[in-house]
Structure formats: structure tokens, C-alpha cells
Amino acid sequence: MLLTLLVLACDGGASKRPPATDDSATDLSEPDDTEATPTTEGPPESRPHSGTGGTTDHSGILDDTSVTDDTGVTDDTGTIDPCATPRCDGSSLITCDGAGAELVTPCAVGCDAEHGVCIACGDGVGSPIEDCRYEQAVSGLDLGGVASGYCGIASLTAADLDGDLRDDLAWASASGTASTLVTAAYAGGGVFLPSVSEDLADYPDYPETLHGHDLDRDGLIDLLALFNVDGGTGAWLELHNDGAGALAPGARLESSAVCVAVEGDYNSDGIVDLLGGPDPYGTNPLVFVDGTSGLGSSSTTELSDCAARGLAVGDLDGDGVLDVVEACGFEGSGTKALEPALGAGDGTFVLAAAVLLPANPTGVAMGDFDGNGIFDLATGDESGTVLVAFGFGAGRFGAATPVATLEAPASLVSVQDIDRDGLDDLVDGATATWLRSVGDGTFEAAAPVLSGVSGRVRVEGDFDGDRVPDQLVEREDGSYTLVLSGA
């Protein structure tokens, strides 16, 4: 089962004001009969394709009158729309041509029903990673000037800004306390075409983070820039995509929650919203932005004092409402824990029992690592240890258990099924390695995301348009390479 990861892992930074010590303990009680089933939220065109997972009826039959595939998209007659939903029929891929008619493409090896793509390598069933993934040298790219602020996260993102179904890059290039927004369209073949899109000198400092999201619901991916100002204030700024390569400043929201913004339907109205948090100073606001009105409508939930290092969302208690987990702990801070907060279905959250950690975490990820259909939590810490807290259901977790040791610090950037064996694997960004899941809660030793490629993952995105995440790796010599999925 492949699950959706919505998390940003931090690679440094320090809290200026440590939070108060949290004495809450891990809930170690035995599981009850309630199981939380992972769900997928958010439209695929506006989020990194770390996979889809969860509760779909794979029989294809929803009721007596309608048919659906794994994503559940149907047209007005109750049959599958091939343009909205690429799917498999045996070893063939069903898509549509330019006129909207169904197009059948025989696949060379097999068809990947989960991702809706042909498999052109390996044996099509859990084939070795080297059979499919391949390297593409990168030209025209220099990320040496990318800004990194108090949150310790590079102000860099991958998003499809030109609508060609391949992710491009956008980053804030810092100069003193001012910055410019640079976008780099991906032209294929490893070629990026950078251009300055917007002078951000009139805005406070430089963005802590950038996020791709269709802010005005016009079908184009815009950018959301989260700015921090020393002293604990900050702002969210909309940068609207005009479809011709230009990004224009739009609405602004005053908020100190500037480290992470994650898509999801947090108020159960069927429209994708945004959830942001925390600030880099030790307080812990979660800011909910309603997708129906954008930055013009927001509310804040104040959780415990937590200098958070990462944020992940998913349905932890099986009630159909998205919940959130924060990784808490900066150097010198009192709380080192994973803190779940259960969603109320209206954009607010209530803290559940924390999972205490032995060292400061670098982020948090969700996946099913023991094959029981319940979310588990994974984190890396500053010592290089990877830990997993296995889920009991109902939003409860066991103690954090070490499962691997990497070079410090361990920085998990994604959960995905790299070898396509149906199990959730972990990718470490700091070392550009992956941990292959055995399926029983254990992992094989770390291996490079591709043999012969070493360095660090700067960003993940879908650069070849196959809806499977790829990695942009900065090599030890300062050059860049793409590790592509090869689907």
C-alpha cells in the first residue's frame, strides 16, 4: 500500500525561544478494534505525487449504477472519464486523445494501476530498483543562492508552473535580507531554464518556504510564499500564475506560522484547503485557510509550545477527517516528541497523546510500515537515528523504536514505494538514500536512491510526467542530477 506523504523535513536552523517542557507521555496501551485507514486528499495536479493510498474499492464497483477506478473519478453517465483518470486494462493503459476519445496504449512490460502509467522496464512486479530508475544529468541550474531562514528549510519547491505535466522549480534567491523569486522551467533532458519572475525586495526578509498550490482555483498552479520577520511576526503572500510565465503578488495574510503549508480538505467540504504552521520561535499556531476564499478566510488553533521541525497530515483515527502530526524539538528545547492533533472537521485540532523522542527530530512522515492498514509515524533525528512509532488506531501510537542508523542528521523527505512491491519505503534527503521496507516494521540497510549517485536530495518532484516522484540530487562535487522513476 502506497500512502501520501505531506511533510517537509528541516535540515538545520535554531529556535530563538525554546518552548516549555511538555511532560505528556506516550500512550502504550494495547490497540482497540478501531482502525484508522489512510486516505488521499488534494487534487493530483497540485501536489507532489508521492503516491495514492487508502480506502478505494479496488473491485471497481461502487454501486449498481456507477463504475470507478482507483481514484473514483467518473463522468456524468457513471463511467470512467479516461482524460481525468488514466487506468489499466490488463497490460494496456487507457487514456484519451486530444479530442477526448478513449486511447488504448499497449504497455511494453505491464501497466501500473496505482499510478496510471505503463511500466517500461523490469518485470513489472516488484522489479529491482536498478531495472527501472535511471540518472539524467542536469544543466542550466545553480541552487547555490537559495535562501534558508529560521525554519532551516531551503526556500525551494517543485511545481508544474507551465502546465506541461512536468514539474518545474521555483526558489527565493537571497541577497542580504531581500530576495528575488526565480523560476526554472524544465524543458526535459535534464535542462532547466531559470528566469527571474518577481522582485521580492518590498516584502519582509526572504521567504522561509515556497509552496505550489492553485490558490484561485483557475486550474493553474500558483505559488504561496511564507515570509518570516525577526521578532515572531510573518506573512503569507499569494503569487498568482497568469499562464504565460509571470507570477504577480496577490492577497496577503499576517501570520507567524511560516515553516510549512500542507494541502488537504480539513473542513470536509470537498474543497482543498491549506494548513500552515508552526512559527520558528517555539510557539505553535496551526493556521487553517479555507479553500473557498483563500487567504481572505483563516483561523488559528493554538497547540502546545512546540518548536516544530516538520508537519504531516492523514486520517489517524479513521473518522474521515484529516489529522496532523508535528515533530517537536529544536536544540535546547524542552519538548522532543511527535505530537498528533486530531481534526474536528472544521479546521480546528485537539492534541492527542504525544510520542516522546530521545533526541531532536528533523521531520515526520506517515506510512504503513507493518502492513496492518494503520498509519505509523517515522522520524529521523540529529544523531542519524531513524525511528518508527507503530500505530494502534484511533490516533494512538506506541513508543518510538529505532529501525536504522544513517549519517547525521537523518532527514526523511518522503514515503513512497520505490521498488513497487506494495510496501512503503523511506527516502532520506540528507544522504540521498532509501530504506526498503520488509513489510513487518523492519527495513533493509540504507542504499543509494540510484547506484553511483551520492550527495543530498534538494527537492522531490515529478520531472518526467509519470506521476511518480523523482529526486533532484546535488552531488558532492556541486553538480546536479535527476534520479527518474523510469516508469
RABEL-V928076 format. One record per residue. N is the residue number from 1. PSI is psi as a letter, one per 40 degrees, with the letter a starting at -180 (none if undefined). Layout:
N_PSI, N_PSI
This chain:
1_h, 2_h, 3_i, 4_h, 5_h, 6_g, 7_i, 8_h, 9_h, 10_i, 11_f, 12_a, 13_i, 14_i, 15_h, 16_d, 17_g, 18_i, 19_i, 20_i, 21_h, 22_h, 23_e, 24_i, 25_i, 26_h, 27_h, 28_e, 29_i, 30_i, 31_i, 32_a, 33_e, 34_h, 35_h, 36_h, 37_h, 38_i, 39_i, 40_h, 41_i, 42_i, 43_i, 44_d, 45_e, 46_e, 47_i, 48_h, 49_g, 50_e, 51_i, 52_i, 53_i, 54_b, 55_e, 56_i, 57_h, 58_e, 59_e, 60_e, 61_h, 62_d, 63_a, 64_e, 65_e, 66_i, 67_i, 68_i, 69_a, 70_d, 71_e, 72_f, 73_h, 74_i, 75_a, 76_e, 77_e, 78_e, 79_i, 80_h, 81_h, 82_d, 83_d, 84_d, 85_g, 86_h, 87_i, 88_i, 89_g, 90_b, 91_e, 92_i, 93_h, 94_h, 95_a, 96_i, 97_a, 98_d, 99_e, 100_e, 101_i, 102_h, 103_h, 104_h, 105_h, 106_h, 107_i, 108_d, 109_d, 110_i, 111_h, 112_h, 113_d, 114_d, 115_e, 116_f, 117_i, 118_i, 119_h, 120_e, 121_i, 122_a, 123_e, 124_e, 125_g, 126_f, 127_i, 128_i, 129_d, 130_e, 131_d, 132_d, 133_i, 134_i, 135_i, 136_h, 137_i, 138_h, 139_i, 140_f, 141_h, 142_h, 143_e, 144_d, 145_e, 146_h, 147_i, 148_h, 149_a, 150_d, 151_e, 152_e, 153_h, 154_h, 155_g, 156_h, 157_i, 158_h, 159_i, 160_g, 161_d, 162_e, 163_f, 164_e, 165_e, 166_h, 167_i, 168_a, 169_i, 170_h, 171_i, 172_h, 173_h, 174_i, 175_h, 176_b, 177_e, 178_i, 179_i, 180_i, 181_h, 182_h, 183_i, 184_h, 185_h, 186_h, 187_e, 188_i, 189_f, 190_e, 191_h, 192_i, 193_g, 194_i, 195_i, 196_h, 197_d, 198_h, 199_h, 200_e, 201_d, 202_e, 203_i, 204_h, 205_a, 206_i, 207_h, 208_d, 209_i, 210_i, 211_h, 212_h, 213_i, 214_g, 215_d, 216_e, 217_f, 218_e, 219_e, 220_h, 221_h, 222_a, 223_i, 224_h, 225_h, 226_h, 227_i, 228_i, 229_h, 230_h, 231_e, 232_e, 233_i, 234_a, 235_i, 236_h, 237_h, 238_h, 239_h, 240_h, 241_h, 242_e, 243_e, 244_e, 245_e, 246_i, 247_h, 248_h, 249_i, 250_b, 251_i, 252_i, 253_h, 254_h, 255_i, 256_e, 257_g, 258_e, 259_d, 260_i, 261_h, 262_h, 263_i, 264_i, 265_g, 266_e, 267_e, 268_f, 269_e, 270_e, 271_h, 272_h, 273_a, 274_i, 275_h, 276_i, 277_i, 278_a, 279_i, 280_e, 281_e, 282_e, 283_i, 284_g, 285_h, 286_h, 287_h, 288_h, 289_h, 290_h, 291_e, 292_d, 293_e, 294_a, 295_e, 296_e, 297_h, 298_i, 299_i, 300_h, 301_h, 302_h, 303_a, 304_i, 305_h, 306_h, 307_g, 308_i, 309_e, 310_i, 311_h, 312_i, 313_i, 314_i, 315_g, 316_d, 317_e, 318_f, 319_e, 320_e, 321_h, 322_h, 323_i, 324_i, 325_h, 326_i, 327_h, 328_h, 329_h, 330_i, 331_h, 332_e, 333_i, 334_d, 335_h, 336_h, 337_i, 338_h, 339_h, 340_i, 341_h, 342_h, 343_i, 344_e, 345_e, 346_e, 347_e, 348_i, 349_i, 350_h, 351_i, 352_a, 353_h, 354_i, 355_h, 356_i, 357_i, 358_e, 359_i, 360_h, 361_i, 362_e, 363_a, 364_i, 365_i, 366_i, 367_i, 368_g, 369_e, 370_e, 371_f, 372_e, 373_e, 374_h, 375_h, 376_i, 377_h, 378_i, 379_i, 380_i, 381_i, 382_e, 383_e, 384_e, 385_h, 386_h, 387_i, 388_h, 389_h, 390_h, 391_i, 392_e, 393_i, 394_f, 395_e, 396_i, 397_i, 398_a, 399_i, 400_h, 401_h, 402_h, 403_e, 404_i, 405_h, 406_i, 407_h, 408_i, 409_i, 410_h, 411_g, 412_h, 413_d, 414_i, 415_h, 416_i, 417_g, 418_d, 419_e, 420_f, 421_e, 422_e, 423_i, 424_h, 425_i, 426_h, 427_h, 428_h, 429_d, 430_d, 431_e, 432_f, 433_i, 434_i, 435_h, 436_h, 437_h, 438_d, 439_e, 440_e, 441_e, 442_i, 443_i, 444_i, 445_i, 446_h, 447_i, 448_i, 449_d, 450_h, 451_h, 452_e, 453_h, 454_i, 455_b, 456_i, 457_h, 458_d, 459_i, 460_i, 461_i, 462_g, 463_e, 464_e, 465_e, 466_e, 467_f, 468_h, 469_h, 470_i, 471_h, 472_h, 473_h, 474_h, 475_i, 476_d, 477_e, 478_e, 479_i, 480_i, 481_i, 482_h, 483_h, 484_i, 485_d, 486_e, 487_none
